[in-house]
Amino acid sequence: AVGLREAIKYLKVKKVSCILMAPDLDRISSKGGLDSTVDDIKDMCKEQNVPIVFTMSRYKLGRTCLRKTPISCVTILNRGFQGSDENYKLMLELRDQLKESYAARLNIEIQTLQTAKHQNAMKNIQQHQQSQLRYVPGMDFVPSTSRPPSSLKYSPGKEFVPKSQMFPSQPDNEGRALGGYGMG
């Protein structure tokens, strides 16, 4: 049987031995959409211990079934694989091996990411601790040399004078007073 509706129909009457599903299904998460249909199929398969094999793309699955349109799902019925028992068993064995291989690779990647995250966190903590100035009693204070000395000098008795008062306004060629720095 071909298609998601056919798969649901045969799963309800418990005549399915295996489902071949394309991994590149579109995501439609609205109520009654493709996501809920696929979830229903997965749940029914889990209840009935029917294996799901994620195979080729929708277009390749369609061409394999001699169709010109993409196919999302192919249902193998209980009596549908007679004459090809060896291929069916080989497919299920290969599915189990690939599933275990994927789980192992996934665990390795998760551990790698967790290790990298932990190392980055430790590195950030060390940088933060190094950036903070800590004073321990009895320690000589040595100012940091990474900060340049200030260019402002304090002279006692001198008050702050705005620049506009330091440079009095001068008239320009047309007799207007120029403010501040002598610019218009």
C-alpha positions as CSV (number, residue, x, y, z in Angstrom):
1,A,0.0,0.0,0.0
2,V,1.3,3.5,-0.9
3,G,0.7,6.7,1.0
4,L,0.0,7.9,4.6
5,R,-3.8,7.3,4.4
6,E,-3.3,3.8,3.2
7,A,-0.8,3.2,6.0
8,I,-3.3,4.4,8.6
9,K,-6.1,2.3,7.0
10,Y,-4.1,-0.9,7.2
11,L,-2.6,-0.2,10.6
12,K,-6.2,0.1,12.0
13,V,-7.0,-3.4,10.8
14,K,-3.5,-4.7,12.0
15,K,-2.4,-6.0,8.6
16,V,1.0,-4.1,8.5
17,S,4.4,-5.8,9.0
18,C,6.6,-2.9,8.1
19,I,6.5,0.8,7.0
20,L,9.0,2.5,4.7
21,M,8.9,6.2,5.3
22,A,10.7,9.1,3.5
23,P,12.7,11.2,5.9
24,D,12.1,14.4,4.0
25,L,8.5,15.0,4.8
26,D,7.3,18.6,5.0
27,R,6.4,20.1,8.3
28,I,2.8,21.1,8.7
29,S,2.1,21.4,12.4
30,S,-1.5,22.6,12.3
31,K,-4.3,20.4,13.7
32,G,-4.9,17.5,11.3
33,G,-1.7,18.4,9.4
34,L,1.1,16.2,8.2
35,D,2.9,16.2,11.5
36,S,-0.1,14.9,13.4
37,T,-0.7,12.2,10.8
38,V,2.9,11.0,11.0
39,D,2.8,11.0,14.8
40,D,-0.4,8.9,14.6
41,I,1.3,6.4,12.3
42,K,4.4,6.3,14.7
43,D,2.1,5.7,17.7
44,M,0.2,2.9,16.0
45,C,3.4,1.3,14.9
46,K,4.8,1.4,18.4
47,E,1.6,-0.1,19.9
48,Q,1.7,-3.0,17.3
49,N,5.5,-3.4,17.3
50,V,5.6,-2.6,13.6
51,P,9.1,-1.4,12.5
52,I,9.4,1.9,10.7
53,V,12.3,2.2,8.2
54,F,13.3,5.7,7.1
55,T,14.6,5.1,3.6
56,M,15.1,7.3,0.6
57,S,13.7,10.7,-0.3
58,R,10.0,11.1,-1.4
59,Y,11.0,11.4,-5.1
60,K,13.2,8.3,-5.0
61,L,10.6,6.3,-3.1
62,G,8.1,7.3,-5.8
63,R,10.4,6.3,-8.6
64,T,11.1,3.0,-6.9
65,C,7.3,2.3,-6.8
66,L,7.2,3.2,-10.6
67,R,5.2,6.4,-9.9
68,K,5.9,9.9,-11.3
69,T,4.9,11.6,-8.1
70,P,6.7,11.7,-4.7
71,I,5.5,9.2,-2.1
72,S,5.8,9.7,1.6
73,C,5.2,6.2,2.8
74,V,5.0,2.6,1.6
75,T,3.3,0.0,3.7
76,I,4.4,-3.7,3.6
77,L,1.4,-5.9,4.5
78,N,1.7,-9.1,6.4
79,R,1.6,-11.2,3.3
80,G,3.2,-8.6,1.1
81,F,6.8,-9.8,1.3
82,Q,6.3,-13.4,0.4
83,G,9.0,-14.5,-2.0
84,S,11.4,-11.9,-0.7
85,D,11.8,-13.1,2.9
86,E,15.6,-12.8,2.8
87,N,15.5,-9.2,1.6
88,Y,12.9,-8.3,4.2
89,K,15.0,-9.8,7.0
90,L,18.2,-8.2,5.7
91,M,16.4,-4.8,5.6
92,L,15.3,-5.1,9.2
93,E,18.8,-6.2,10.4
94,L,20.4,-3.3,8.5
95,R,17.8,-1.0,10.1
96,D,18.8,-2.2,13.6
97,Q,22.5,-1.8,12.9
98,L,22.1,1.7,11.5
99,K,19.9,2.7,14.4
100,E,22.6,1.5,16.9
101,S,25.3,3.3,14.8
102,Y,23.3,6.5,14.8
103,A,22.7,6.3,18.5
104,A,26.4,5.8,19.2
105,R,27.4,8.7,16.9
106,L,24.8,10.9,18.5
107,N,26.1,10.1,22.0
108,I,29.7,10.9,20.9
109,E,28.6,14.3,19.5
110,I,26.6,15.1,22.6
111,Q,29.6,14.3,24.8
112,T,31.9,16.4,22.5
113,L,29.5,19.4,22.7
114,Q,29.2,19.0,26.5
115,T,33.0,18.8,26.9
116,A,33.5,21.9,24.7
117,K,30.8,23.8,26.6
118,H,32.4,22.8,29.9
119,Q,35.9,23.9,28.6
120,N,34.5,27.2,27.4
121,A,32.8,27.8,30.8
122,M,36.1,27.1,32.6
123,K,38.0,29.4,30.3
124,N,35.5,32.2,30.9
125,I,35.7,31.7,34.6
126,Q,39.5,31.9,34.5
127,Q,39.4,35.0,32.3
128,H,36.9,36.6,34.7
129,Q,39.1,35.8,37.7
130,Q,42.2,37.2,36.0
131,S,40.4,40.4,35.0
132,Q,39.3,41.2,38.6
133,L,41.8,43.0,40.7
134,R,42.2,41.3,44.1
135,Y,43.9,42.8,47.0
136,V,45.4,40.6,49.7
137,P,46.6,42.3,52.9
138,G,50.3,42.6,52.9
139,M,50.5,42.6,49.1
140,D,52.3,45.5,47.4
141,F,50.0,47.4,45.1
142,V,51.4,47.7,41.6
143,P,49.3,49.7,39.2
144,S,48.4,48.1,35.9
145,T,50.6,49.1,32.9
146,S,47.9,48.3,30.4
147,R,46.0,51.5,31.0
148,P,47.6,54.6,29.4
149,P,48.3,57.6,31.7
150,S,45.7,60.3,31.7
151,S,46.4,63.3,29.4
152,L,44.5,65.6,31.8
153,K,46.7,67.4,34.3
154,Y,45.3,69.0,37.5
155,S,46.8,72.3,38.4
156,P,45.7,73.7,41.8
157,G,44.1,77.1,41.6
158,K,43.1,76.9,38.0
159,E,39.4,76.6,37.3
160,F,37.7,75.0,34.4
161,V,37.2,77.5,31.5
162,P,34.9,76.5,28.6
163,K,36.5,76.6,25.2
164,S,34.0,79.2,24.0
165,Q,35.4,81.6,26.6
166,M,39.0,80.7,25.8
167,F,38.5,81.8,22.1
168,P,36.3,84.9,22.0
169,S,34.0,85.3,19.1
170,Q,35.5,87.1,16.1
171,P,33.4,88.7,13.3
172,D,33.6,87.1,9.9
173,N,33.8,88.9,6.5
174,E,30.1,89.8,6.6
175,G,30.2,91.1,10.2
176,R,28.5,88.1,11.9
177,A,30.1,86.8,15.1
178,L,31.6,83.4,14.8
179,G,31.1,81.3,17.9
180,G,33.3,78.9,19.8
181,Y,36.2,77.9,17.7
182,G,36.0,80.5,15.1
183,M,33.8,78.4,12.7
184,G,30.4,79.3,11.4
